[in-house]
Amino acid sequence: MKIKKIMAQGLIAAAVFTSALSGTAFAGEACADDEVSVIAADDTAGQLRQEIVGYRYVLKDGIWYRRLWSYTYGKWLEDEWTPVP
């Protein structure tokens, strides 16, 4: 049981990590023909960032439950655990 819980948490963490990296632009991709892009610090301060959320799972009495978790703010977004459909 404990191994399943650890594996489920590992899969969730891997999914969140992969989705966080999918939107990353690297300098080599962003600049064509060795152009240099300069962005002032003032320009990036007003950008909005998407909240990272995901379900946390727990096994209680042989039934899987899930609850929505905000990885950005470190808090629950749902009041209680709900059975996984």
C-alpha positions in Angstrom: 0.0 0.0 0.0 2.8 2.4 0.9 4.6 1.7 -2.3 1.4 2.5 -4.4 1.1 5.8 -2.5 4.7 6.7 -3.2 4.4 5.7 -6.8 1.3 7.7 -7.3 2.9 10.8 -5.7 6.0 10.3 -7.9 3.8 10.1 -11.1 2.0 13.2 -10.1 5.2 15.1 -9.4 6.7 13.9 -12.7 3.5 15.1 -14.5 3.7 18.5 -12.9 7.4 18.8 -13.6 7.0 17.9 -17.2 4.1 20.3 -17.7 6.0 23.1 -16.1 9.0 22.5 -18.5 6.8 22.3 -21.6 6.3 26.0 -21.8 10.0 26.9 -21.3 11.7 28.7 -24.2 15.5 28.3 -24.5 17.7 31.1 -25.8 18.7 29.2 -28.8 15.1 28.7 -29.9 14.0 32.3 -29.2 16.7 34.1 -31.1 17.2 33.5 -34.8 20.5 34.3 -36.6 22.4 35.2 -33.4 20.1 38.2 -32.6 20.2 39.4 -29.0 17.0 40.3 -27.3 17.1 42.6 -24.3 14.2 42.8 -21.9 14.2 45.5 -19.2 13.4 44.3 -15.6 10.3 46.6 -15.7 8.8 44.7 -18.6 8.7 41.3 -16.9 7.3 42.6 -13.5 3.7 42.8 -14.8 3.5 39.4 -16.5 0.9 37.0 -15.1 1.8 33.4 -14.3 -0.5 30.4 -14.4 -1.2 28.7 -11.2 0.1 25.1 -11.0 -2.5 22.7 -9.6 -3.0 19.0 -9.5 -4.8 16.2 -7.7 -3.3 14.5 -4.6 -4.4 11.0 -4.1 -4.8 8.8 -1.0 -6.0 5.3 -0.4 -8.4 4.8 2.5 -10.0 1.5 3.3 -9.4 0.2 -0.2 -10.9 3.3 -1.9 -8.9 5.9 -3.8 -9.7 9.5 -2.9 -8.5 12.7 -4.5 -8.3 16.4 -3.6 -7.2 19.4 -5.6 -3.9 20.9 -4.5 -2.3 24.2 -5.5 1.5 23.7 -5.9 1.9 27.4 -6.5 0.4 28.5 -3.1 0.8 25.3 -1.1 -2.8 24.9 -0.1 -5.9 22.8 -0.8 -8.4 24.1 -3.3 -11.1 21.7 -2.4 -12.7 21.4 1.0 -12.7 17.6 1.3 -11.5 14.3 -0.3 -13.7 12.9 -3.0 -13.8 9.3 -4.3 -12.0 8.8 -7.6 -14.6 8.1 -10.3 
